[in-house]
Amino acid sequence: MLSIKILQLLVLGAHVALAQIYDNGPFQLHVSSLNDSTINGRAYPCQTTLGLCYTAGDASSQSTDGGFIFTSRGRADYTVGYLSWRRTSNIKHKNGNGNKQTSSTVSSYGPVGLIYDPGSNVAVPVLNQTGTPGTLGFDGSTGDLVMAGIDDTVMNGGSTTTTTTTAGNKNGTSTTSNGSKTSGNTTTTQNRNYNNWYLCLVQLETDQQAQMLVSWVLGANLGWPPTNPTCQRINITMDMGAVGYGGLSVFRK
């Protein structure tokens, strides 16, 4: 399973290297819950751990000097790619003549990838996971942020081929336009988009206090509950109107 996933990431990386790459955004991530109306806010990078912290309130009223960037192979394409963060800071200083002036610096973090603990089925998305980035996208029907994964429930011990489909998505479930098929000793698996996002109280570092973090529950698409009792199911969507420093679509070779 791990080797298959690594191979897919390598293949995806090769395709991205050969294709035109665009950094789309910036935007904010809106966090909400169908089960708890009090969860209504945004996700942003934690200062110490670079996990995705949560704060309540209207995203448009928050700081507008930073935003998420979606890197994909098309301008304004948010269907398949990587998620990162970019922040612009304005610094006031004096030049050589003693006159006051302002200069801007840009800090970038990303991409987002999951980190795991062997004793829990609650994984945590963290920025700067360049070795194992998550393949993410926004569902075309619901607008929800989803993550690509493999459906291995059809494995039968024979040879395996993999196909990719795109379809609508519901929270906590996987979707595909057609089911997996088994013929003889060959199993055809499906790459599916999953929506297993939860909001959980998590302690990433032993010397730090627990934080309310955006999390990913392994097996939630199969009906498995989170081992962490504080977890609450959430939806994550894009808020393009909550960033104040303009749109961005930068072509990179």
PEWORA-V727299 format. One record per backbone hydrogen bond with DSSP energy under -0.5 kcal/mol. NH is the residue of the N-H (numbers start at 1). CO is the residue of the C=O. If there is no record, write none. Layout:
<<NH:CO> <NH:CO>>
This chain:
<<5:1> <6:2> <7:3> <8:4> <9:5> <10:6> <11:7> <12:8> <13:9> <14:10> <15:11> <16:12> <17:13> <18:14> <19:15> <21:252> <22:72> <23:250> <24:22> <24:70> <25:248> <26:68> <27:68> <28:239> <29:43> <30:28> <30:237> <31:41> <32:235> <33:39> <39:36> <40:38> <41:31> <42:55> <43:29> <44:53> <46:51> <50:46> <52:125> <53:44> <53:51> <54:212> <55:42> <57:40> <61:58> <62:59> <67:86> <68:27> <69:84> <70:24> <71:69> <71:82> <72:22> <72:70> <77:74> <78:76> <81:136> <82:71> <84:69> <85:109> <86:67> <87:107> <88:65> <89:87> <89:105> <91:89> <91:103> <93:101> <95:99> <98:95> <101:93> <103:91> <105:89> <107:87> <109:85> <111:83> <112:83> <113:126> <115:124> <120:117> <123:121> <123:216> <124:115> <125:214> <126:113> <127:50> <129:111> <130:128> <134:112> <136:81> <136:134> <137:146> <138:78> <139:137> <139:144> <143:139> <145:236> <146:137> <147:194> <148:135> <149:192> <151:190> <152:150> <155:152> <159:185> <161:187> <163:189> <165:191> <172:195> <173:170> <175:193> <181:188> <183:186> <186:183> <187:159> <187:185> <188:181> <189:161> <189:187> <191:163> <192:149> <192:190> <193:175> <194:147> <194:192> <195:173> <198:215> <199:232> <200:198> <200:213> <202:200> <202:211> <204:202> <208:205> <211:202> <213:200> <213:211> <214:52> <215:198> <216:123> <217:196> <218:121> <218:216> <220:217> <222:219> <223:220> <224:219> <229:227> <231:228> <232:199> <234:197> <235:32> <237:30> <238:143> <239:28> <240:238> <242:239> <243:240> <248:25> <250:23> <251:249> <252:21>>
